[in-house]
Amino acid sequence: MVGVGGTHRQCHFRFAQGRLRSIGLMPENGTLILADQSEVNTSGFTVEEAFIVNSYESDILPGALADLSAEDQARPLPELAGILLSLVDRGWIDVHWYIDRYLGPKVPRDLLPALLAAPGTWEYPEDHDWNGALTLVLTEAGTETAHLTAEELVQRP
């Protein structure tokens, strides 16, 4: 992995398309890097990759949407929701409520389809009050997956 300098944490993920992507985060400045590339703009990520990166950062859902390309932002919400739910169902991401500037309780899986169907869920609130926003969080399984080598990840189902 090529970096700008300093230490970084490297994460390997296998996305639905079957390809591997290594994502690194330099703790000194939060710069995201990818294998064989230097600094990366998240707008070049697939939808899955943007959700993973934002869960790594425990970001609210509108932040993940903002990291998508204009073309991906224009996808129908049910399609975006389906991609996110596939990551939840794989056990890589949990969705939590954002409450008083803190990560709140986990949102039950059975509530997610209805919440993700509401367009306002994907938008930053006009009053900048993020209470109640959905927050993407990398799970323990997602974190364990992130610590696998590329070779180990290829062997995982």
Contacts in CASP RR format, 6 or more apart in sequence:
PFRMAT RR
TARGET T0000
AUTHOR 0000-0000-0000
METHOD contacts of the structure
MODEL  1
MVGVGGTHRQCHFRFAQGRLRSIGLMPENGTLILADQSEVNTSGFTVEEA
FIVNSYESDILPGALADLSAEDQARPLPELAGILLSLVDRGWIDVHWYID
RYLGPKVPRDLLPALLAAPGTWEYPEDHDWNGALTLVLTEAGTETAHLTA
EELVQRP
1 8 0 8 1.000
1 10 0 8 1.000
1 22 0 8 1.000
1 24 0 8 1.000
1 33 0 8 1.000
1 34 0 8 1.000
1 35 0 8 1.000
1 36 0 8 1.000
2 33 0 8 1.000
2 35 0 8 1.000
2 36 0 8 1.000
2 37 0 8 1.000
2 38 0 8 1.000
3 26 0 8 1.000
3 33 0 8 1.000
3 38 0 8 1.000
4 26 0 8 1.000
4 31 0 8 1.000
4 33 0 8 1.000
4 38 0 8 1.000
4 39 0 8 1.000
5 26 0 8 1.000
6 26 0 8 1.000
6 28 0 8 1.000
7 26 0 8 1.000
7 27 0 8 1.000
7 28 0 8 1.000
8 24 0 8 1.000
8 25 0 8 1.000
8 26 0 8 1.000
8 27 0 8 1.000
8 33 0 8 1.000
9 24 0 8 1.000
9 25 0 8 1.000
9 27 0 8 1.000
9 146 0 8 1.000
10 22 0 8 1.000
10 23 0 8 1.000
10 24 0 8 1.000
11 22 0 8 1.000
11 23 0 8 1.000
11 24 0 8 1.000
11 25 0 8 1.000
11 52 0 8 1.000
11 56 0 8 1.000
11 145 0 8 1.000
11 146 0 8 1.000
11 147 0 8 1.000
12 20 0 8 1.000
12 21 0 8 1.000
12 22 0 8 1.000
12 23 0 8 1.000
12 145 0 8 1.000
12 146 0 8 1.000
12 148 0 8 1.000
12 149 0 8 1.000
12 150 0 8 1.000
12 153 0 8 1.000
13 20 0 8 1.000
13 21 0 8 1.000
13 23 0 8 1.000
13 48 0 8 1.000
13 49 0 8 1.000
13 52 0 8 1.000
13 92 0 8 1.000
13 145 0 8 1.000
13 146 0 8 1.000
13 153 0 8 1.000
14 20 0 8 1.000
14 153 0 8 1.000
14 154 0 8 1.000
14 156 0 8 1.000
15 21 0 8 1.000
15 46 0 8 1.000
15 48 0 8 1.000
15 49 0 8 1.000
16 48 0 8 1.000
16 83 0 8 1.000
16 86 0 8 1.000
17 46 0 8 1.000
20 150 0 8 1.000
20 153 0 8 1.000
20 154 0 8 1.000
21 34 0 8 1.000
21 35 0 8 1.000
21 49 0 8 1.000
22 34 0 8 1.000
22 35 0 8 1.000
22 150 0 8 1.000
23 32 0 8 1.000
23 33 0 8 1.000
23 34 0 8 1.000
23 49 0 8 1.000
23 52 0 8 1.000
23 53 0 8 1.000
23 56 0 8 1.000
24 32 0 8 1.000
24 33 0 8 1.000
24 34 0 8 1.000
25 31 0 8 1.000
25 32 0 8 1.000
25 33 0 8 1.000
25 56 0 8 1.000
26 33 0 8 1.000
31 39 0 8 1.000
32 39 0 8 1.000
32 40 0 8 1.000
32 42 0 8 1.000
32 53 0 8 1.000
33 39 0 8 1.000
33 40 0 8 1.000
34 40 0 8 1.000
42 49 0 8 1.000
42 50 0 8 1.000
42 53 0 8 1.000
42 67 0 8 1.000
43 67 0 8 1.000
43 68 0 8 1.000
43 69 0 8 1.000
44 69 0 8 1.000
45 53 0 8 1.000
45 67 0 8 1.000
45 68 0 8 1.000
46 72 0 8 1.000
47 68 0 8 1.000
47 72 0 8 1.000
47 75 0 8 1.000
47 80 0 8 1.000
47 83 0 8 1.000
48 83 0 8 1.000
48 86 0 8 1.000
48 87 0 8 1.000
50 64 0 8 1.000
50 67 0 8 1.000
50 68 0 8 1.000
50 72 0 8 1.000
51 64 0 8 1.000
51 83 0 8 1.000
51 84 0 8 1.000
51 87 0 8 1.000
51 93 0 8 1.000
51 136 0 8 1.000
52 87 0 8 1.000
52 92 0 8 1.000
52 93 0 8 1.000
52 138 0 8 1.000
53 67 0 8 1.000
54 61 0 8 1.000
54 63 0 8 1.000
54 64 0 8 1.000
54 67 0 8 1.000
54 136 0 8 1.000
55 87 0 8 1.000
55 92 0 8 1.000
55 93 0 8 1.000
55 94 0 8 1.000
55 136 0 8 1.000
55 137 0 8 1.000
55 138 0 8 1.000
56 138 0 8 1.000
56 146 0 8 1.000
58 103 0 8 1.000
58 135 0 8 1.000
58 136 0 8 1.000
58 137 0 8 1.000
58 138 0 8 1.000
59 135 0 8 1.000
59 136 0 8 1.000
60 98 0 8 1.000
60 130 0 8 1.000
60 133 0 8 1.000
60 134 0 8 1.000
60 135 0 8 1.000
60 136 0 8 1.000
61 95 0 8 1.000
61 121 0 8 1.000
61 122 0 8 1.000
61 133 0 8 1.000
61 134 0 8 1.000
61 135 0 8 1.000
61 136 0 8 1.000
62 122 0 8 1.000
62 123 0 8 1.000
62 124 0 8 1.000
62 133 0 8 1.000
63 124 0 8 1.000
64 136 0 8 1.000
65 73 0 8 1.000
65 80 0 8 1.000
65 122 0 8 1.000
65 123 0 8 1.000
66 124 0 8 1.000
72 80 0 8 1.000
77 116 0 8 1.000
77 117 0 8 1.000
77 119 0 8 1.000
77 122 0 8 1.000
78 117 0 8 1.000
80 116 0 8 1.000
80 122 0 8 1.000
81 112 0 8 1.000
81 113 0 8 1.000
81 116 0 8 1.000
81 117 0 8 1.000
82 116 0 8 1.000
84 93 0 8 1.000
84 95 0 8 1.000
84 112 0 8 1.000
84 116 0 8 1.000
84 136 0 8 1.000
85 112 0 8 1.000
85 113 0 8 1.000
85 116 0 8 1.000
87 93 0 8 1.000
88 94 0 8 1.000
88 95 0 8 1.000
88 109 0 8 1.000
88 112 0 8 1.000
89 109 0 8 1.000
90 141 0 8 1.000
91 139 0 8 1.000
91 141 0 8 1.000
91 142 0 8 1.000
92 138 0 8 1.000
92 139 0 8 1.000
92 141 0 8 1.000
92 142 0 8 1.000
92 145 0 8 1.000
93 136 0 8 1.000
93 137 0 8 1.000
93 138 0 8 1.000
93 139 0 8 1.000
93 142 0 8 1.000
94 106 0 8 1.000
94 136 0 8 1.000
94 137 0 8 1.000
94 139 0 8 1.000
95 106 0 8 1.000
95 107 0 8 1.000
95 112 0 8 1.000
95 134 0 8 1.000
95 135 0 8 1.000
95 136 0 8 1.000
95 137 0 8 1.000
96 103 0 8 1.000
96 104 0 8 1.000
96 105 0 8 1.000
96 106 0 8 1.000
96 107 0 8 1.000
96 134 0 8 1.000
96 135 0 8 1.000
96 137 0 8 1.000
97 104 0 8 1.000
97 105 0 8 1.000
97 107 0 8 1.000
97 132 0 8 1.000
97 133 0 8 1.000
97 134 0 8 1.000
97 135 0 8 1.000
98 104 0 8 1.000
98 130 0 8 1.000
98 131 0 8 1.000
98 132 0 8 1.000
98 133 0 8 1.000
98 134 0 8 1.000
98 135 0 8 1.000
99 105 0 8 1.000
99 131 0 8 1.000
99 132 0 8 1.000
100 131 0 8 1.000
101 130 0 8 1.000
103 135 0 8 1.000
103 137 0 8 1.000
104 135 0 8 1.000
107 115 0 8 1.000
107 134 0 8 1.000
115 121 0 8 1.000
115 134 0 8 1.000
116 122 0 8 1.000
116 134 0 8 1.000
121 134 0 8 1.000
125 133 0 8 1.000
138 146 0 8 1.000
145 153 0 8 1.000
145 156 0 8 1.000
148 156 0 8 1.000
END
